Amino acid sequence: MHNRRIDMMKERYPKGTRICLDNMENDPHPIPPGTKGTVEFVDDMGTVFCKFDNGRSLGMIPGEDSFHKVQEEVQTEEICEELSKEPEMNMTM
């Protein structure tokens, strides 16, 4: 992997980024598709090391393993709670 691509991976997947595994074919003990985890770091080879929610830790190799960034997960209860704290707006004209 070229240095530019490795730098791009480090920028795209900084520590704490949430990811979701799509597919892992070449691992003898693959993590199931759909498993989510948190990026710990990207090494100088471009491997994305992650701690998965199922307790496993593994380095994923871009191009061999398929994964994607998960948009920030917001709980519905949190949204409802925030909305209930906002004062009602008077819509008169």
N, C-alpha and C positions, 0 to 999 in steps of 0.2 A: 504494500500500500504506500502511496506517495505521501510525503510530509504534508502537503497541502490538504489531502483528503483526511489524514489523521487529525490535523488541526481542526478541520470542519467537524469531525466526529466529536472531538472534545468540546467544541462550542455547542453543538446540537444536543449533546447528552451530558451536561454537567452533573456533578454530584447532587443527588436528591431528585433527579428527573424520574418521573413515573413512566414505566414502559409496560407493554403487553407483548408477550411472546406469541407469534403467529405459528411458527413451525421450526422444528429442530430435528433434522433428519439424520445427521451423521454422529449423533451421540448415542453410546450404548445404553444410557439411562436418561432418555430425554425428559425434559420438563414438559408437562402437558400443554398443548396449545390453549391460549386464553389466560394463562397464568400471568398475574401482574407482579411487578417488582419495582425496586428502587435502585437507580444507578449509584454505585459506589465510586467508580472512576473509569476512565478510558486510558489504557496504557499506551506506550509509545509504538505499539504495533497496530493500534486501532481497535483492539479487542475491548468490548464494553462489558465491564464486570458489574454484576447486579446481585442484589440480595432479594430473592423472590419471597412473596407472601406465604408460600408453603414451607419456608424455612431453609430452602436450598440456596446456595450461592454458586454462581457459574459465570464464566466469561463467554460472551456471545461474539461470534466472528461475523461481521457484516459481509454479506455475499454468500455465506454458508448457512447462517441462521437468519430467520426472518422475524423481525419485531418492529414495533412502532411506538412512538411517543403517545402517552395517554394525556388527553387534555385534563386540566385540573378537575378533580372530582369534588363536586359540591353536593352536600346532602340536602335533600328537599326540606327537611326540618329546619336547617340553618337558614334557608332562604325565607321560609314562612315566618320564622322568629324575627328576622331582620325587618321584614315587611310590617309585622305587627308593631314594631317599635317606632316606625315612621309616623309622624302626625298626618292626619287626613288633610288633603288639600281642598280648599274651597274653590269650586269651578264656576263661580258666577262671573258674568261679564257685564 
